[in-house]
Amino acid sequence: MTASPVGLWRVFGDKTGQSEALVQISENRGLYEGRITTVFPRPGVPSNARCESCPGERRNQPLQGLLILTASRKTGKDDLEGEILDPEDGTIYRCTLRLLDDDRRLLVRGYVGITLFGRTQTWSRE
């Protein structure tokens, strides 16, 4: 069985380590997409928060339901590559995804240019 990121993932904040959201990753014709399904309450973020800094058609869209991961494709045995949107500042980064721990954790690395210049989050499968 081939490892797959399809499923529901818990996202943790870089600074707080607290649960911030759930993201549902789905696959369609070999491409993967991730949408925010749940935004957890936290100080400074209203439950009906919108992506005020997002570019294009995502501008001012509610965070809940927002497409943040797009066009990911397999680049190796287990790695995926694509783009990810940071809804806090509206920046779109290139990204890599790697499954770990029997597909229970997902390393999401967003970067500009080369992977050296970026940051990594660890998402947990729900």
VOVO-359891 format. One record per atom (N, C-alpha, C, O): residue number from 1; chain; atom name; x, y, z. Coordinates in steps of 0.05 Angstrom, whole numbers, plus 5000, padded with zeros to 4 digits. Example, Ala and Ser with C-alpha at 12.3 -4.5 7.8 and 13.67 -1.06 7.14 Angstrom:
VOVO-359891
num / cadena / atomo / xx / yy / zz
1 / A / N / 5264 / 4886 / 5156
1 / A / CA / 5246 / 4910 / 5156
1 / A / C / 5264 / 4934 / 5156
1 / A / O / 5285 / 4934 / 5169
2 / A / N / 5257 / 4955 / 5142
2 / A / CA / 5273 / 4979 / 5143
2 / A / C / 5258 / 5001 / 5157
2 / A / O / 5268 / 5023 / 5161
END
This chain:
VOVO-359891
num / cadena / atomo / xx / yy / zz
1 / A / N / 5017 / 4976 / 5000
1 / A / CA / 5000 / 5000 / 5000
1 / A / C / 5018 / 5025 / 5000
1 / A / O / 5037 / 5027 / 5016
2 / A / N / 5012 / 5044 / 4983
2 / A / CA / 5027 / 5068 / 4980
2 / A / C / 5018 / 5088 / 5001
2 / A / O / 4994 / 5092 / 5006
3 / A / N / 5037 / 5102 / 5014
3 / A / CA / 5031 / 5122 / 5034
3 / A / C / 5017 / 5145 / 5021
3 / A / O / 5023 / 5153 / 4998
4 / A / N / 4997 / 5157 / 5034
4 / A / CA / 4981 / 5179 / 5023
4 / A / C / 4975 / 5199 / 5045
4 / A / O / 4969 / 5192 / 5068
5 / A / N / 4977 / 5225 / 5038
5 / A / CA / 4969 / 5246 / 5057
5 / A / C / 4939 / 5251 / 5058
5 / A / O / 4930 / 5268 / 5073
6 / A / N / 4924 / 5236 / 5043
6 / A / CA / 4895 / 5241 / 5043
6 / A / C / 4884 / 5236 / 5071
6 / A / O / 4889 / 5215 / 5083
7 / A / N / 4868 / 5255 / 5081
7 / A / CA / 4856 / 5252 / 5107
7 / A / C / 4855 / 5279 / 5121
7 / A / O / 4860 / 5300 / 5109
8 / A / N / 4848 / 5277 / 5147
8 / A / CA / 4844 / 5301 / 5163
8 / A / C / 4869 / 5305 / 5181
8 / A / O / 4878 / 5286 / 5194
9 / A / N / 4880 / 5329 / 5181
9 / A / CA / 4905 / 5335 / 5195
9 / A / C / 4901 / 5359 / 5215
9 / A / O / 4888 / 5378 / 5208
10 / A / N / 4913 / 5356 / 5239
10 / A / CA / 4913 / 5377 / 5259
10 / A / C / 4938 / 5394 / 5255
10 / A / O / 4960 / 5383 / 5254
11 / A / N / 4934 / 5420 / 5253
11 / A / CA / 4956 / 5439 / 5249
11 / A / C / 4962 / 5453 / 5275
11 / A / O / 4943 / 5462 / 5289
12 / A / N / 4987 / 5455 / 5282
12 / A / CA / 4996 / 5468 / 5307
12 / A / C / 5011 / 5494 / 5300
12 / A / O / 5025 / 5496 / 5281
13 / A / N / 5006 / 5515 / 5316
13 / A / CA / 5019 / 5541 / 5313
13 / A / C / 5049 / 5539 / 5317
13 / A / O / 5059 / 5525 / 5335
14 / A / N / 5065 / 5553 / 5300
14 / A / CA / 5094 / 5553 / 5303
14 / A / C / 5103 / 5564 / 5329
14 / A / O / 5121 / 5554 / 5342
15 / A / N / 5090 / 5586 / 5338
15 / A / CA / 5099 / 5600 / 5362
15 / A / C / 5087 / 5588 / 5388
15 / A / O / 5101 / 5587 / 5408
16 / A / N / 5062 / 5579 / 5387
16 / A / CA / 5049 / 5570 / 5411
16 / A / C / 5049 / 5540 / 5414
16 / A / O / 5048 / 5530 / 5437
17 / A / N / 5051 / 5525 / 5392
17 / A / CA / 5049 / 5496 / 5394
17 / A / C / 5021 / 5486 / 5398
17 / A / O / 5017 / 5462 / 5402
18 / A / N / 5002 / 5505 / 5399
18 / A / CA / 4974 / 5498 / 5404
18 / A / C / 4960 / 5491 / 5378
18 / A / O / 4968 / 5500 / 5356
19 / A / N / 4938 / 5475 / 5380
19 / A / CA / 4922 / 5468 / 5357
19 / A / C / 4909 / 5493 / 5346
19 / A / O / 4896 / 5508 / 5360
20 / A / N / 4913 / 5498 / 5320
20 / A / CA / 4901 / 5522 / 5307
20 / A / C / 4879 / 5515 / 5287
20 / A / O / 4860 / 5530 / 5284
21 / A / N / 4881 / 5492 / 5274
21 / A / CA / 4862 / 5485 / 5253
21 / A / C / 4863 / 5456 / 5246
21 / A / O / 4882 / 5441 / 5254
22 / A / N / 4842 / 5447 / 5232
22 / A / CA / 4842 / 5421 / 5219
22 / A / C / 4842 / 5426 / 5189
22 / A / O / 4827 / 5443 / 5179
23 / A / N / 4858 / 5411 / 5174
23 / A / CA / 4860 / 5413 / 5145
23 / A / C / 4853 / 5386 / 5133
23 / A / O / 4865 / 5366 / 5141
24 / A / N / 4835 / 5386 / 5114
24 / A / CA / 4827 / 5361 / 5100
24 / A / C / 4843 / 5361 / 5074
24 / A / O / 4840 / 5379 / 5057
25 / A / N / 4859 / 5340 / 5070
25 / A / CA / 4874 / 5337 / 5045
25 / A / C / 4859 / 5315 / 5028
25 / A / O / 4853 / 5294 / 5038
26 / A / N / 4854 / 5322 / 5004
26 / A / CA / 4841 / 5304 / 4985
26 / A / C / 4858 / 5301 / 4960
26 / A / O / 4875 / 5317 / 4955
27 / A / N / 4852 / 5280 / 4944
27 / A / CA / 4867 / 5275 / 4920
27 / A / C / 4847 / 5274 / 4896
27 / A / O / 4826 / 5262 / 4898
28 / A / N / 4855 / 5286 / 4874
28 / A / CA / 4839 / 5286 / 4850
28 / A / C / 4858 / 5284 / 4826
28 / A / O / 4872 / 5302 / 4820
29 / A / N / 4858 / 5260 / 4813
29 / A / CA / 4874 / 5256 / 4790
29 / A / C / 4904 / 5260 / 4795
29 / A / O / 4918 / 5271 / 4779
30 / A / N / 4913 / 5251 / 4818
30 / A / CA / 4941 / 5253 / 4825
30 / A / C / 4950 / 5279 / 4837
30 / A / O / 4973 / 5282 / 4845
31 / A / N / 4932 / 5298 / 4839
31 / A / CA / 4939 / 5324 / 4851
31 / A / C / 4925 / 5325 / 4879
31 / A / O / 4903 / 5315 / 4882
32 / A / N / 4939 / 5338 / 4897
32 / A / CA / 4929 / 5339 / 4925
32 / A / C / 4921 / 5368 / 4931
32 / A / O / 4935 / 5387 / 4924
33 / A / N / 4899 / 5370 / 4946
33 / A / CA / 4890 / 5397 / 4955
33 / A / C / 4883 / 5395 / 4985
33 / A / O / 4874 / 5374 / 4995
34 / A / N / 4889 / 5417 / 4999
34 / A / CA / 4883 / 5418 / 5028
34 / A / C / 4866 / 5442 / 5034
34 / A / O / 4873 / 5464 / 5027
35 / A / N / 4844 / 5438 / 5048
35 / A / CA / 4826 / 5459 / 5057
35 / A / C / 4823 / 5459 / 5087
35 / A / O / 4823 / 5439 / 5100
36 / A / N / 4822 / 5484 / 5098
36 / A / CA / 4817 / 5486 / 5127
36 / A / C / 4788 / 5479 / 5132
36 / A / O / 4770 / 5491 / 5120
37 / A / N / 4783 / 5459 / 5149
37 / A / CA / 4755 / 5452 / 5155
37 / A / C / 4746 / 5463 / 5182
37 / A / O / 4722 / 5467 / 5187
38 / A / N / 4765 / 5467 / 5200
38 / A / CA / 4759 / 5477 / 5227
38 / A / C / 4781 / 5497 / 5236
38 / A / O / 4805 / 5491 / 5232
39 / A / N / 4772 / 5519 / 5247
39 / A / CA / 4791 / 5538 / 5259
39 / A / C / 4785 / 5538 / 5289
39 / A / O / 4763 / 5543 / 5297
40 / A / N / 4806 / 5532 / 5305
40 / A / CA / 4802 / 5531 / 5334
40 / A / C / 4804 / 5559 / 5346
40 / A / O / 4821 / 5575 / 5337
41 / A / N / 4787 / 5566 / 5366
41 / A / CA / 4789 / 5592 / 5378
41 / A / C / 4815 / 5596 / 5392
41 / A / O / 4826 / 5579 / 5405
42 / A / N / 4826 / 5621 / 5389
42 / A / CA / 4850 / 5629 / 5402
42 / A / C / 4850 / 5659 / 5404
42 / A / O / 4837 / 5672 / 5388
43 / A / N / 4866 / 5670 / 5422
43 / A / CA / 4866 / 5699 / 5426
43 / A / C / 4874 / 5714 / 5400
43 / A / O / 4893 / 5706 / 5386
44 / A / N / 4859 / 5734 / 5393
44 / A / CA / 4865 / 5751 / 5370
44 / A / C / 4854 / 5740 / 5344
44 / A / O / 4858 / 5753 / 5323
45 / A / N / 4842 / 5717 / 5344
45 / A / CA / 4831 / 5705 / 5319
45 / A / C / 4801 / 5699 / 5323
45 / A / O / 4794 / 5681 / 5338
46 / A / N / 4784 / 5716 / 5311
46 / A / CA / 4755 / 5711 / 5315
46 / A / C / 4746 / 5685 / 5301
46 / A / O / 4759 / 5676 / 5282
47 / A / N / 4725 / 5673 / 5310
47 / A / CA / 4715 / 5648 / 5299
47 / A / C / 4707 / 5651 / 5270
47 / A / O / 4707 / 5631 / 5255
48 / A / N / 4700 / 5675 / 5261
48 / A / CA / 4693 / 5680 / 5233
48 / A / C / 4715 / 5695 / 5218
48 / A / O / 4709 / 5710 / 5200
49 / A / N / 4740 / 5690 / 5225
49 / A / CA / 4763 / 5703 / 5213
49 / A / C / 4763 / 5699 / 5183
49 / A / O / 4755 / 5678 / 5172
50 / A / N / 4773 / 5720 / 5169
50 / A / CA / 4776 / 5719 / 5140
50 / A / C / 4805 / 5723 / 5133
50 / A / O / 4821 / 5734 / 5148
51 / A / N / 4812 / 5715 / 5109
51 / A / CA / 4840 / 5718 / 5099
51 / A / C / 4842 / 5745 / 5086
51 / A / O / 4841 / 5748 / 5061
52 / A / N / 4846 / 5765 / 5102
52 / A / CA / 4847 / 5793 / 5093
52 / A / C / 4870 / 5799 / 5075
52 / A / O / 4868 / 5816 / 5057
53 / A / N / 4893 / 5785 / 5078
53 / A / CA / 4917 / 5791 / 5063
53 / A / C / 4921 / 5771 / 5039
53 / A / O / 4941 / 5773 / 5025
54 / A / N / 4902 / 5753 / 5036
54 / A / CA / 4905 / 5733 / 5015
54 / A / C / 4903 / 5746 / 4987
54 / A / O / 4889 / 5766 / 4983
55 / A / N / 4918 / 5735 / 4967
55 / A / CA / 4917 / 5746 / 4940
55 / A / C / 4892 / 5735 / 4925
55 / A / O / 4881 / 5715 / 4931
56 / A / N / 4885 / 5750 / 4904
56 / A / CA / 4865 / 5741 / 4885
56 / A / C / 4838 / 5734 / 4896
56 / A / O / 4828 / 5748 / 4914
57 / A / N / 4827 / 5713 / 4886
57 / A / CA / 4799 / 5705 / 4894
57 / A / C / 4798 / 5695 / 4923
57 / A / O / 4775 / 5692 / 4934
58 / A / N / 4820 / 5690 / 4936
58 / A / CA / 4819 / 5682 / 4964
58 / A / C / 4818 / 5705 / 4984
58 / A / O / 4814 / 5701 / 5007
59 / A / N / 4822 / 5730 / 4974
59 / A / CA / 4821 / 5753 / 4990
59 / A / C / 4794 / 5756 / 5004
59 / A / O / 4773 / 5754 / 4991
60 / A / N / 4795 / 5760 / 5030
60 / A / CA / 4771 / 5763 / 5047
60 / A / C / 4753 / 5739 / 5049
60 / A / O / 4730 / 5741 / 5058
61 / A / N / 4763 / 5716 / 5040
61 / A / CA / 4747 / 5691 / 5043
61 / A / C / 4750 / 5682 / 5072
61 / A / O / 4770 / 5686 / 5085
62 / A / N / 4729 / 5668 / 5082
62 / A / CA / 4731 / 5657 / 5109
62 / A / C / 4753 / 5637 / 5111
62 / A / O / 4758 / 5622 / 5092
63 / A / N / 4767 / 5636 / 5134
63 / A / CA / 4788 / 5616 / 5137
63 / A / C / 4777 / 5588 / 5136
63 / A / O / 4789 / 5570 / 5124
64 / A / N / 4753 / 5584 / 5148
64 / A / CA / 4741 / 5558 / 5147
64 / A / C / 4732 / 5553 / 5118
64 / A / O / 4715 / 5568 / 5107
65 / A / N / 4742 / 5532 / 5106
65 / A / CA / 4736 / 5525 / 5078
65 / A / C / 4757 / 5535 / 5058
65 / A / O / 4755 / 5529 / 5035
66 / A / N / 4776 / 5550 / 5068
66 / A / CA / 4797 / 5562 / 5051
66 / A / C / 4816 / 5541 / 5040
66 / A / O / 4826 / 5524 / 5055
67 / A / N / 4821 / 5542 / 5014
67 / A / CA / 4840 / 5524 / 5001
67 / A / C / 4868 / 5535 / 5007
67 / A / O / 4875 / 5557 / 4998
68 / A / N / 4885 / 5519 / 5021
68 / A / CA / 4912 / 5529 / 5028
68 / A / C / 4934 / 5513 / 5015
68 / A / O / 4956 / 5522 / 5013
69 / A / N / 4928 / 5489 / 5007
69 / A / CA / 4948 / 5471 / 4996
69 / A / C / 4939 / 5463 / 4968
69 / A / O / 4917 / 5453 / 4964
70 / A / N / 4956 / 5468 / 4948
70 / A / CA / 4947 / 5463 / 4920
70 / A / C / 4969 / 5450 / 4904
70 / A / O / 4993 / 5453 / 4909
71 / A / N / 4961 / 5436 / 4883
71 / A / CA / 4978 / 5426 / 4862
71 / A / C / 5001 / 5409 / 4872
71 / A / O / 5022 / 5408 / 4859
72 / A / N / 4998 / 5396 / 4894
72 / A / CA / 5020 / 5379 / 4904
72 / A / C / 5022 / 5354 / 4886
72 / A / O / 5001 / 5342 / 4879
73 / A / N / 5046 / 5347 / 4880
73 / A / CA / 5051 / 5323 / 4863
73 / A / C / 5074 / 5307 / 4875
73 / A / O / 5091 / 5318 / 4888
74 / A / N / 5074 / 5281 / 4870
74 / A / CA / 5095 / 5264 / 4880
74 / A / C / 5121 / 5271 / 4866
74 / A / O / 5122 / 5273 / 4841
75 / A / N / 5142 / 5274 / 4882
75 / A / CA / 5169 / 5279 / 4870
75 / A / C / 5188 / 5256 / 4876
75 / A / O / 5210 / 5256 / 4866
76 / A / N / 5180 / 5237 / 4891
76 / A / CA / 5197 / 5215 / 4898
76 / A / C / 5179 / 5193 / 4910
76 / A / O / 5154 / 5194 / 4906
77 / A / N / 5191 / 5174 / 4923
77 / A / CA / 5175 / 5152 / 4935
77 / A / C / 5154 / 5162 / 4954
77 / A / O / 5131 / 5153 / 4953
78 / A / N / 5161 / 5180 / 4972
78 / A / CA / 5142 / 5189 / 4992
78 / A / C / 5138 / 5219 / 4993
78 / A / O / 5120 / 5228 / 5008
79 / A / N / 5153 / 5235 / 4979
79 / A / CA / 5152 / 5264 / 4981
79 / A / C / 5132 / 5275 / 4961
79 / A / O / 5128 / 5264 / 4939
80 / A / N / 5119 / 5297 / 4969
80 / A / CA / 5102 / 5313 / 4951
80 / A / C / 5112 / 5341 / 4950
80 / A / O / 5126 / 5350 / 4968
81 / A / N / 5106 / 5355 / 4928
81 / A / CA / 5115 / 5382 / 4925
81 / A / C / 5091 / 5399 / 4914
81 / A / O / 5075 / 5388 / 4899
82 / A / N / 5090 / 5424 / 4922
82 / A / CA / 5068 / 5441 / 4912
82 / A / C / 5070 / 5469 / 4924
82 / A / O / 5092 / 5479 / 4927
83 / A / N / 5047 / 5480 / 4930
83 / A / CA / 5046 / 5507 / 4941
83 / A / C / 5028 / 5507 / 4965
83 / A / O / 5008 / 5492 / 4966
84 / A / N / 5035 / 5524 / 4985
84 / A / CA / 5018 / 5527 / 5008
84 / A / C / 5015 / 5557 / 5015
84 / A / O / 5033 / 5572 / 5012
85 / A / N / 4991 / 5564 / 5023
85 / A / CA / 4984 / 5591 / 5030
85 / A / C / 4985 / 5594 / 5060
85 / A / O / 4974 / 5578 / 5075
86 / A / N / 4999 / 5615 / 5070
86 / A / CA / 4998 / 5622 / 5098
86 / A / C / 4976 / 5643 / 5102
86 / A / O / 4979 / 5666 / 5094
87 / A / N / 4953 / 5634 / 5113
87 / A / CA / 4930 / 5653 / 5115
87 / A / C / 4935 / 5676 / 5134
87 / A / O / 4919 / 5695 / 5134
88 / A / N / 4956 / 5675 / 5151
88 / A / CA / 4961 / 5697 / 5169
88 / A / C / 4972 / 5722 / 5154
88 / A / O / 4965 / 5744 / 5162
89 / A / N / 4988 / 5717 / 5133
89 / A / CA / 4999 / 5740 / 5119
89 / A / C / 4993 / 5740 / 5089
89 / A / O / 5001 / 5758 / 5074
90 / A / N / 4979 / 5719 / 5079
90 / A / CA / 4972 / 5718 / 5051
90 / A / C / 4994 / 5709 / 5032
90 / A / O / 4991 / 5711 / 5008
91 / A / N / 5017 / 5701 / 5043
91 / A / CA / 5039 / 5693 / 5027
91 / A / C / 5036 / 5664 / 5017
91 / A / O / 5028 / 5646 / 5032
92 / A / N / 5042 / 5660 / 4991
92 / A / CA / 5042 / 5633 / 4980
92 / A / C / 5071 / 5623 / 4978
92 / A / O / 5088 / 5637 / 4966
93 / A / N / 5076 / 5600 / 4989
93 / A / CA / 5103 / 5589 / 4989
93 / A / C / 5103 / 5563 / 4973
93 / A / O / 5083 / 5549 / 4970
94 / A / N / 5126 / 5556 / 4962
94 / A / CA / 5130 / 5529 / 4952
94 / A / C / 5131 / 5511 / 4977
94 / A / O / 5138 / 5520 / 4998
95 / A / N / 5124 / 5485 / 4974
95 / A / CA / 5125 / 5468 / 4997
95 / A / C / 5131 / 5439 / 4990
95 / A / O / 5128 / 5431 / 4967
96 / A / N / 5141 / 5425 / 5009
96 / A / CA / 5145 / 5396 / 5007
96 / A / C / 5130 / 5383 / 5030
96 / A / O / 5127 / 5395 / 5052
97 / A / N / 5120 / 5360 / 5026
97 / A / CA / 5105 / 5344 / 5046
97 / A / C / 5118 / 5317 / 5048
97 / A / O / 5125 / 5304 / 5028
98 / A / N / 5122 / 5308 / 5072
98 / A / CA / 5133 / 5281 / 5077
98 / A / C / 5119 / 5268 / 5100
98 / A / O / 5116 / 5279 / 5122
99 / A / N / 5109 / 5244 / 5095
99 / A / CA / 5096 / 5228 / 5116
99 / A / C / 5116 / 5214 / 5133
99 / A / O / 5137 / 5204 / 5124
100 / A / N / 5110 / 5213 / 5159
100 / A / CA / 5128 / 5200 / 5179
100 / A / C / 5111 / 5183 / 5198
100 / A / O / 5087 / 5185 / 5199
101 / A / N / 5125 / 5166 / 5214
101 / A / CA / 5112 / 5151 / 5235
101 / A / C / 5087 / 5136 / 5226
101 / A / O / 5065 / 5139 / 5236
102 / A / N / 5091 / 5118 / 5206
102 / A / CA / 5069 / 5102 / 5196
102 / A / C / 5046 / 5119 / 5187
102 / A / O / 5023 / 5113 / 5191
103 / A / N / 5052 / 5142 / 5174
103 / A / CA / 5032 / 5160 / 5162
103 / A / C / 5016 / 5175 / 5183
103 / A / O / 4994 / 5184 / 5177
104 / A / N / 5026 / 5177 / 5208
104 / A / CA / 5011 / 5191 / 5229
104 / A / C / 5019 / 5220 / 5232
104 / A / O / 5004 / 5236 / 5243
105 / A / N / 5043 / 5227 / 5221
105 / A / CA / 5052 / 5255 / 5221
105 / A / C / 5059 / 5263 / 5193
105 / A / O / 5068 / 5247 / 5177
106 / A / N / 5056 / 5289 / 5188
106 / A / CA / 5062 / 5300 / 5162
106 / A / C / 5080 / 5324 / 5166
106 / A / O / 5072 / 5344 / 5179
107 / A / N / 5104 / 5323 / 5155
107 / A / CA / 5122 / 5346 / 5155
107 / A / C / 5115 / 5364 / 5132
107 / A / O / 5116 / 5355 / 5109
108 / A / N / 5108 / 5389 / 5137
108 / A / CA / 5101 / 5408 / 5117
108 / A / C / 5122 / 5430 / 5118
108 / A / O / 5124 / 5445 / 5137
109 / A / N / 5138 / 5432 / 5096
109 / A / CA / 5159 / 5452 / 5095
109 / A / C / 5153 / 5473 / 5074
109 / A / O / 5152 / 5466 / 5050
110 / A / N / 5147 / 5498 / 5083
110 / A / CA / 5143 / 5520 / 5065
110 / A / C / 5168 / 5535 / 5061
110 / A / O / 5183 / 5540 / 5080
111 / A / N / 5174 / 5544 / 5036
111 / A / CA / 5199 / 5557 / 5031
111 / A / C / 5197 / 5576 / 5007
111 / A / O / 5179 / 5574 / 4991
112 / A / N / 5217 / 5594 / 5006
112 / A / CA / 5220 / 5612 / 4984
112 / A / C / 5247 / 5605 / 4970
112 / A / O / 5268 / 5604 / 4983
113 / A / N / 5247 / 5601 / 4944
113 / A / CA / 5271 / 5594 / 4930
113 / A / C / 5280 / 5566 / 4935
113 / A / O / 5270 / 5547 / 4921
114 / A / N / 5298 / 5562 / 4954
114 / A / CA / 5307 / 5535 / 4960
114 / A / C / 5297 / 5527 / 4988
114 / A / O / 5291 / 5545 / 5005
115 / A / N / 5296 / 5501 / 4994
115 / A / CA / 5284 / 5492 / 5019
115 / A / C / 5299 / 5502 / 5044
115 / A / O / 5288 / 5501 / 5066
116 / A / N / 5324 / 5511 / 5040
116 / A / CA / 5339 / 5521 / 5062
116 / A / C / 5326 / 5545 / 5075
116 / A / O / 5328 / 5550 / 5099
117 / A / N / 5312 / 5562 / 5059
117 / A / CA / 5300 / 5586 / 5068
117 / A / C / 5270 / 5582 / 5072
117 / A / O / 5254 / 5588 / 5055
118 / A / N / 5262 / 5571 / 5095
118 / A / CA / 5234 / 5566 / 5101
118 / A / C / 5230 / 5557 / 5129
118 / A / O / 5248 / 5560 / 5147
119 / A / N / 5207 / 5545 / 5134
119 / A / CA / 5201 / 5535 / 5160
119 / A / C / 5184 / 5509 / 5157
119 / A / O / 5172 / 5504 / 5137
120 / A / N / 5186 / 5492 / 5178
120 / A / CA / 5172 / 5466 / 5177
120 / A / C / 5152 / 5465 / 5200
120 / A / O / 5157 / 5472 / 5223
121 / A / N / 5128 / 5454 / 5193
121 / A / CA / 5108 / 5448 / 5213
121 / A / C / 5104 / 5418 / 5213
121 / A / O / 5107 / 5405 / 5192
122 / A / N / 5096 / 5407 / 5235
122 / A / CA / 5089 / 5379 / 5237
122 / A / C / 5059 / 5377 / 5242
122 / A / O / 5050 / 5387 / 5263
123 / A / N / 5045 / 5365 / 5224
123 / A / CA / 5016 / 5361 / 5227
123 / A / C / 5011 / 5333 / 5236
123 / A / O / 5026 / 5315 / 5230
124 / A / N / 4990 / 5329 / 5252
124 / A / CA / 4983 / 5302 / 5262
124 / A / C / 4957 / 5293 / 5250
124 / A / O / 4937 / 5308 / 5248
125 / A / N / 4957 / 5268 / 5242
125 / A / CA / 4932 / 5256 / 5229
125 / A / C / 4911 / 5253 / 5251
125 / A / O / 4917 / 5243 / 5273
126 / A / N / 4887 / 5260 / 5245
126 / A / CA / 4864 / 5257 / 5263
126 / A / C / 4852 / 5229 / 5260
126 / A / O / 4833 / 5223 / 5274
END
